[in-house]
Amino acid sequence: MADVVELTDAHCDALLRFFGDLPEGDRTFIREDVTDPDVVRGWAADGTSGTRRWVALDGDGAVTGYVAVLRLPGWSDHVGEVRLVVSPAGRGSGLGGELARHAMVQALEGGLTKLVVEVVAEQGAALALFTGLGFTGEALLVDHIRDRDGELRDLMVLAHRVGETWAGMSAVGLDEALGDSS
Ligand SMILES: CC(C)(COP(=O)(O)OP(=O)(O)OC[C@H]1O[C@@H](n2cnc3c(N)ncnc32)[C@H](O)[C@@H]1OP(=O)(O)O)[C@@H](O)C(=O)NCCC(=O)NCCS
């Protein structure tokens, strides 16, 4: 299990290095300008927006994964949007699932009742990960984004009603994550 901690000032340089090393296509999943040091430092300082962010750290303090839950504003403030990325070298060993489960548990404990995540339709890994955690397709936005080559791609919105699913949590390992949560 990786060390998953809430983002603080102390992690900002390591997080900037992590984002800087990502292929450009992966950075687009985060949507904020993650190469701008002021943006990333602002995240750690921001305790008011309802957004929570966590990083996975290796033994040397390098960031190997990032997950955030952004609380939507106004009449959707019961909904959180998940953004998740794992370093290319660290993929396929369970870290993405661990970060996603951590974010789900924290979102539940923080009072959110619904989570959504936007996934590019071709992103097999992200689709497998989130559907495995109980997310289901809620919208398909056709030709909604352009990739780096300018090609139009479909975007899927997956959703999970976390508040309704306490009973089913053991099926996706959330009960274990709850035991670990801090
Ligand atoms: C999606 C992403 C976070 C997955 O991270 P990861 O650490 O490789 O994920 P895991 O190792 O925990 O795998 C999670 C599940 O996805 C499946 N999976 C992983 N890579 C896969 C692939 N290339 N194709 C199909 N399924 C895959 C695994 O089988 C696993 O399921 P299992 O636990 O039942 O075996 C990572 O690929 C990534 O950062 N992608 C770019 C950003 C992105 O797409 N973010 C999601 C939208 S915000």
PDBQT file of the ligand as one rigid body, heavy atoms in Angstrom, charges set to zero:
ROOT
HETATM    1  C1  LIG A 201      -6.648   5.536 -14.857  1.00  0.00    +0.000 C 
HETATM    2  C2  LIG A 201      -5.381   5.420 -14.036  1.00  0.00    +0.000 C 
HETATM    3  C3  LIG A 201      -5.450   6.385 -12.845  1.00  0.00    +0.000 C 
HETATM    4  C4  LIG A 201      -5.267   3.964 -13.506  1.00  0.00    +0.000 C 
HETATM    5  O1  LIG A 201      -4.159   3.891 -12.593  1.00  0.00    +0.000 OA
HETATM    6  P1  LIG A 201      -3.508   2.464 -12.211  1.00  0.00    +0.000 P 
HETATM    7  O2  LIG A 201      -2.620   2.693 -11.022  1.00  0.00    +0.000 OA
HETATM    8  O3  LIG A 201      -2.900   1.835 -13.391  1.00  0.00    +0.000 OA
HETATM    9  O4  LIG A 201      -4.808   1.648 -11.776  1.00  0.00    +0.000 OA
HETATM   10  P2  LIG A 201      -4.856   0.237 -11.057  1.00  0.00    +0.000 P 
HETATM   11  O5  LIG A 201      -3.527  -0.469 -11.184  1.00  0.00    +0.000 OA
HETATM   12  O6  LIG A 201      -5.376   0.450  -9.662  1.00  0.00    +0.000 OA
HETATM   13  O7  LIG A 201      -5.933  -0.505 -11.935  1.00  0.00    +0.000 OA
HETATM   14  C5  LIG A 201      -7.301  -0.314 -11.682  1.00  0.00    +0.000 C 
HETATM   15  C6  LIG A 201      -8.119  -1.257 -12.541  1.00  0.00    +0.000 C 
HETATM   16  O8  LIG A 201      -8.039  -0.881 -13.910  1.00  0.00    +0.000 OA
HETATM   17  C7  LIG A 201      -7.627  -2.006 -14.685  1.00  0.00    +0.000 C 
HETATM   18  N1  LIG A 201      -6.660  -1.548 -15.656  1.00  0.00    +0.000 N 
HETATM   19  C8  LIG A 201      -5.469  -0.943 -15.389  1.00  0.00    +0.000 A 
HETATM   20  N2  LIG A 201      -4.857  -0.613 -16.554  1.00  0.00    +0.000 NA
HETATM   21  C9  LIG A 201      -5.672  -1.056 -17.550  1.00  0.00    +0.000 A 
HETATM   22  C10 LIG A 201      -5.599  -1.010 -18.971  1.00  0.00    +0.000 A 
HETATM   23  N3  LIG A 201      -4.547  -0.459 -19.602  1.00  0.00    +0.000 N 
HETATM   24  N4  LIG A 201      -6.636  -1.511 -19.665  1.00  0.00    +0.000 NA
HETATM   25  C11 LIG A 201      -7.701  -2.054 -19.039  1.00  0.00    +0.000 A 
HETATM   26  N5  LIG A 201      -7.834  -2.126 -17.706  1.00  0.00    +0.000 NA
HETATM   27  C12 LIG A 201      -6.822  -1.641 -16.968  1.00  0.00    +0.000 A 
HETATM   28  C13 LIG A 201      -6.965  -2.986 -13.758  1.00  0.00    +0.000 C 
HETATM   29  O9  LIG A 201      -7.257  -4.290 -14.193  1.00  0.00    +0.000 OA
HETATM   30  C14 LIG A 201      -7.588  -2.683 -12.416  1.00  0.00    +0.000 C 
HETATM   31  O10 LIG A 201      -8.693  -3.493 -12.173  1.00  0.00    +0.000 OA
HETATM   32  P3  LIG A 201      -8.555  -4.638 -11.062  1.00  0.00    +0.000 P 
HETATM   33  O11 LIG A 201      -8.226  -3.916  -9.784  1.00  0.00    +0.000 OA
HETATM   34  O12 LIG A 201      -9.899  -5.272 -11.062  1.00  0.00    +0.000 OA
HETATM   35  O13 LIG A 201      -7.445  -5.511 -11.534  1.00  0.00    +0.000 OA
HETATM   36  C15 LIG A 201      -4.106   5.692 -14.880  1.00  0.00    +0.000 C 
HETATM   37  O14 LIG A 201      -4.144   4.880 -16.037  1.00  0.00    +0.000 OA
HETATM   38  C16 LIG A 201      -3.990   7.155 -15.306  1.00  0.00    +0.000 C 
HETATM   39  O15 LIG A 201      -3.430   7.965 -14.560  1.00  0.00    +0.000 OA
HETATM   40  N6  LIG A 201      -4.496   7.498 -16.530  1.00  0.00    +0.000 N 
HETATM   41  C17 LIG A 201      -4.456   8.853 -17.057  1.00  0.00    +0.000 C 
HETATM   42  C18 LIG A 201      -5.415   9.763 -16.315  1.00  0.00    +0.000 C 
HETATM   43  C19 LIG A 201      -6.868   9.271 -16.333  1.00  0.00    +0.000 C 
HETATM   44  O16 LIG A 201      -7.327   8.627 -17.263  1.00  0.00    +0.000 OA
HETATM   45  N7  LIG A 201      -7.608   9.621 -15.246  1.00  0.00    +0.000 N 
HETATM   46  C20 LIG A 201      -9.017   9.226 -15.098  1.00  0.00    +0.000 C 
HETATM   47  C21 LIG A 201      -9.958  10.350 -15.345  1.00  0.00    +0.000 C 
HETATM   48  S1  LIG A 201      -9.841  11.650 -14.138  1.00  0.00    +0.000 SA
ENDROOT
TORSDOF 0
